[in-house]
């Protein structure tokens, strides 16, 4: 593979503090150099949620910066996608490597070593997930969210109707994979962010039919974003220092 310079941006938000991560091997040193890949580098996602990627990345960095000692950097997107595509080609053309997402992540981490010094690579991805609904509460990936009921339906091209009432809806979740420079996946975590549909009041066209409408901004509640990101980072992140 041709070598290139991968541009890394120092992750500077409101705080200049960093983060300390625990390795899973007992007695090993903390991982102090953390590199964050662009959101959904590894998984293609709905273009309608393009604007959701930056707030999620900013919140990941903010939570890392609440912990002491580590240095956090972000891989610039063009370079990250170029290297990812090369890793896809390596895995796809190999006769001995399994053609899986985990294998591509492993190769990506191994190739990134040639361009950056790091102890831990984080690869975040947004994904749709099924959420079970009981009453007016949806639950999935460690969170519960209240199902909003809007006023009487107007004609909306993005609405959809369900028969039999609302027993399940769609949640937006964050997945984070953490890898060592050798490509070993040492953590995978899911965190629910928010549900993506509201219920239309008076939207029952026939008995047992419920009308749902897509939310314009499913990440409008900062507290929900903070909770989901914290769950995805999971217990692998060290507790904040004194």
Backbone torsions as a table, in degrees:
resi	resn	phi	psi	omega
1	UNK	NA	134.0	177.1
2	UNK	-66.9	136.6	-179.0
3	UNK	-86.2	144.1	176.2
4	UNK	-138.3	165.0	175.4
5	UNK	-87.0	121.1	177.1
6	UNK	-92.1	123.2	-178.8
7	UNK	-82.9	127.3	178.0
8	UNK	-115.2	130.9	177.0
9	UNK	-99.2	132.8	174.6
10	UNK	-63.9	131.9	-176.6
11	UNK	-84.4	96.7	-178.1
12	UNK	-116.7	115.3	174.5
13	UNK	-118.2	-139.8	-177.5
14	UNK	-68.0	-30.6	-176.6
15	UNK	-111.7	149.2	176.3
16	UNK	-103.6	5.5	175.9
17	UNK	-70.2	166.1	-179.3
18	UNK	-125.9	-150.2	-170.2
19	UNK	-141.1	150.9	174.7
20	UNK	-120.5	123.0	-179.2
21	UNK	-106.9	146.9	174.7
22	UNK	-95.3	131.5	168.9
23	UNK	-74.0	160.2	-177.9
24	UNK	-83.1	-16.3	179.2
25	UNK	-79.2	122.1	-179.0
26	UNK	-58.0	135.0	177.1
27	UNK	84.2	-3.0	-179.7
28	UNK	-79.3	160.1	-177.5
29	UNK	-75.3	154.2	177.3
30	UNK	-63.6	151.2	176.1
31	UNK	-87.7	108.5	-172.3
32	UNK	-98.3	-19.9	-178.2
33	UNK	-108.2	106.7	-174.5
34	UNK	-111.7	128.4	176.7
35	UNK	-112.9	131.3	-178.9
36	UNK	-109.7	123.2	176.9
37	UNK	-78.4	160.1	175.5
38	UNK	-58.9	145.4	178.6
39	UNK	-62.5	131.4	-179.0
40	UNK	64.7	31.5	169.5
41	UNK	-61.2	-41.3	-171.7
42	UNK	-90.8	-19.2	-174.9
43	UNK	-133.0	124.6	176.9
44	UNK	-68.5	144.9	-175.6
45	UNK	-136.8	169.5	-177.6
46	UNK	-58.9	121.6	179.3
47	UNK	-58.3	-23.3	-179.9
48	UNK	-64.6	-20.0	-179.3
49	UNK	-103.2	20.1	179.0
50	UNK	-55.3	-39.0	-177.6
51	UNK	-70.6	-10.7	-179.8
52	UNK	-82.8	-15.7	-172.6
53	UNK	-69.2	-45.5	-176.8
54	UNK	-66.0	-45.0	177.2
55	UNK	-58.2	-35.3	179.0
56	UNK	-69.0	-45.2	178.6
57	UNK	-61.6	-41.8	179.0
58	UNK	-61.8	-39.1	-179.3
59	UNK	-71.4	-36.7	174.7
60	UNK	-58.2	-49.0	-179.1
61	UNK	-63.6	-41.5	-179.3
62	UNK	-60.1	-43.6	-179.3
63	UNK	-68.9	-34.2	175.1
64	UNK	-64.3	-39.0	-176.4
65	UNK	-72.8	-9.8	176.7
66	UNK	-77.7	-12.0	179.1
67	UNK	-102.5	152.2	-176.0
68	UNK	-81.9	157.7	161.4
69	UNK	87.4	-33.7	-174.3
70	UNK	-82.7	157.7	174.7
71	UNK	-107.3	129.0	-175.3
72	UNK	-112.1	132.2	177.8
73	UNK	-134.0	155.6	179.3
74	UNK	-117.5	133.5	175.6
75	UNK	-77.8	127.0	178.2
76	UNK	-62.4	142.3	-167.8
77	UNK	-62.5	-47.0	-178.0
78	UNK	-58.2	-44.0	-180.0
79	UNK	-66.2	-40.0	-179.9
80	UNK	-62.2	-45.2	-178.6
81	UNK	-67.8	-35.8	178.6
82	UNK	-64.5	-45.6	179.0
83	UNK	-66.6	-39.8	178.2
84	UNK	-60.7	-43.1	179.6
85	UNK	-63.6	-37.2	176.9
86	UNK	-65.5	-38.1	178.2
87	UNK	-67.7	-38.0	174.3
88	UNK	-58.8	-40.9	179.7
89	UNK	-66.6	-39.6	178.5
90	UNK	-61.6	-48.3	-178.2
91	UNK	-67.1	-42.1	-177.8
92	UNK	-65.4	-30.0	-177.3
93	UNK	-95.3	-4.1	-176.8
94	UNK	-79.3	143.3	177.7
95	UNK	-92.3	-8.4	-176.8
96	UNK	-122.9	-13.7	179.4
97	UNK	-90.0	131.9	175.5
98	UNK	-63.5	134.4	-178.7
99	UNK	-84.0	74.6	-177.3
100	UNK	-128.4	164.3	177.4
101	UNK	-63.4	-42.2	-179.6
102	UNK	-61.0	-38.6	178.5
103	UNK	-65.6	-41.4	179.0
104	UNK	-64.7	-40.2	175.2
105	UNK	-60.1	-43.5	179.3
106	UNK	-59.8	-47.3	-179.7
107	UNK	-65.4	-38.8	179.1
108	UNK	-59.7	-46.4	179.1
109	UNK	-62.7	-41.3	-179.8
110	UNK	-65.6	-38.3	179.1
111	UNK	-73.9	-33.0	-179.9
112	UNK	-63.8	-26.5	178.8
113	UNK	-57.2	-31.4	-178.7
114	UNK	-72.0	-11.2	-175.5
115	UNK	-120.1	-17.5	-173.9
116	UNK	-152.4	145.3	172.7
117	UNK	-90.4	123.5	179.3
118	UNK	-153.6	156.9	174.7
119	UNK	-101.2	-27.4	-176.6
120	UNK	-148.0	134.3	175.7
121	UNK	-110.1	128.2	175.6
122	UNK	-107.1	130.0	178.8
123	UNK	-120.1	100.9	-178.6
124	UNK	-92.6	146.6	178.8
125	UNK	-144.1	136.8	171.4
126	UNK	-89.7	142.9	-178.3
127	UNK	-151.4	150.4	172.1
128	UNK	-77.5	141.0	178.4
129	UNK	-139.4	149.8	176.8
130	UNK	-74.9	136.9	178.7
131	UNK	-123.8	127.7	177.9
132	UNK	-79.1	137.7	-177.8
133	UNK	-113.3	126.9	172.5
134	UNK	-124.0	118.7	-174.2
135	UNK	64.0	-116.8	176.5
136	UNK	-117.1	25.6	-179.4
137	UNK	-120.1	128.2	176.0
138	UNK	-103.1	136.8	-178.5
139	UNK	-129.6	133.8	175.7
140	UNK	-171.2	151.5	172.3
141	UNK	45.2	44.4	172.5
142	UNK	85.2	3.5	-177.7
143	UNK	-129.9	161.9	170.1
144	UNK	-128.9	139.7	-177.9
145	UNK	-134.9	142.3	177.9
146	UNK	-75.8	132.0	176.3
147	UNK	-79.6	120.7	-178.7
148	UNK	-78.8	140.7	176.8
149	UNK	-114.5	120.8	-176.7
150	UNK	-96.7	177.5	178.1
151	UNK	-69.2	178.6	-175.8
152	UNK	-56.7	141.7	-171.8
153	UNK	-61.5	138.0	163.0
154	UNK	-109.6	165.8	-178.7
155	UNK	-63.8	119.4	-179.9
156	UNK	-132.8	126.1	-179.2
157	UNK	-68.1	-19.3	-176.7
158	UNK	-98.9	9.9	178.2
159	UNK	-85.3	157.9	174.6
160	UNK	-142.7	156.2	-174.6
161	UNK	-116.3	141.0	179.4
162	UNK	-120.9	140.4	174.9
163	UNK	-90.9	145.0	173.1
164	UNK	87.0	16.6	178.5
165	UNK	81.2	178.3	-175.0
166	UNK	-101.7	100.6	176.2
167	UNK	-105.6	-15.8	-176.7
168	UNK	-151.9	144.4	175.6
169	UNK	-138.8	-171.8	-177.0
170	UNK	-109.5	128.8	175.8
171	UNK	-109.4	150.5	173.2
172	UNK	-98.5	126.8	-177.0
173	UNK	-127.1	160.4	174.6
174	UNK	-112.2	130.7	172.8
175	UNK	-112.1	135.0	176.5
176	UNK	-126.5	125.7	171.6
177	UNK	-106.3	134.3	178.4
178	UNK	-115.2	129.4	-176.3
179	UNK	-127.9	148.5	172.9
180	UNK	-84.5	168.4	177.5
181	UNK	-59.3	-23.6	178.0
182	UNK	-78.8	-7.8	179.5
183	UNK	95.0	5.4	179.4
184	UNK	-76.0	127.4	176.0
185	UNK	-80.6	114.2	-175.5
186	UNK	-106.0	-6.8	178.9
187	UNK	-161.3	137.3	168.2
188	UNK	-136.9	125.4	-177.2
189	UNK	-134.6	145.6	175.3
190	UNK	-113.9	143.2	173.4
191	UNK	-141.8	125.7	177.1
192	UNK	-71.9	140.5	179.9
193	UNK	-104.3	-68.9	177.6
194	UNK	-160.9	163.1	175.1
195	UNK	-79.8	156.0	-171.4
196	UNK	-109.0	-0.6	178.1
197	UNK	-125.3	148.1	168.0
198	UNK	-109.3	155.7	177.1
199	UNK	-92.7	137.1	178.3
200	UNK	-89.4	119.2	176.5
201	UNK	-69.1	132.5	-177.6
202	UNK	75.9	13.9	-178.2
203	UNK	-88.0	8.1	178.9
204	UNK	-77.2	106.5	-179.4
205	UNK	-79.9	-36.8	176.7
206	UNK	-136.8	167.4	-178.8
207	UNK	-56.9	129.3	177.8
208	UNK	81.6	5.0	-178.3
209	UNK	-101.5	131.0	-179.9
210	UNK	-119.7	135.8	180.0
211	UNK	-103.7	131.3	178.1
212	UNK	-115.0	147.4	177.6
213	UNK	-131.1	139.0	-177.2
214	UNK	-69.0	133.4	177.3
215	UNK	-69.8	142.9	178.9
216	UNK	-69.8	-38.7	-179.2
217	UNK	-138.6	96.6	-176.4
218	UNK	-74.1	-4.0	-179.4
219	UNK	-115.7	35.2	-175.4
220	UNK	-81.8	-10.6	179.5
221	UNK	-101.8	105.1	-177.9
222	UNK	-57.7	-36.3	-179.5
223	UNK	-63.9	-35.4	178.4
224	UNK	-68.6	-38.9	177.7
225	UNK	-64.5	-44.4	179.5
226	UNK	-60.5	-43.1	-178.9
227	UNK	-64.8	-45.5	-178.4
228	UNK	-64.3	-41.7	178.9
229	UNK	-64.6	-42.7	179.6
230	UNK	-61.3	-40.5	178.5
231	UNK	-66.0	-40.4	-179.6
232	UNK	-67.7	-38.4	174.9
233	UNK	-66.0	-39.5	168.6
234	UNK	71.5	-173.2	-177.9
235	UNK	-68.8	-6.7	177.3
236	UNK	-66.2	-22.7	177.1
237	UNK	-81.5	134.9	179.8
238	UNK	-66.8	152.4	173.8
239	UNK	-63.2	148.5	179.4
240	UNK	-56.3	142.3	178.0
241	UNK	-75.3	171.8	-178.5
242	UNK	-66.5	NA	NA
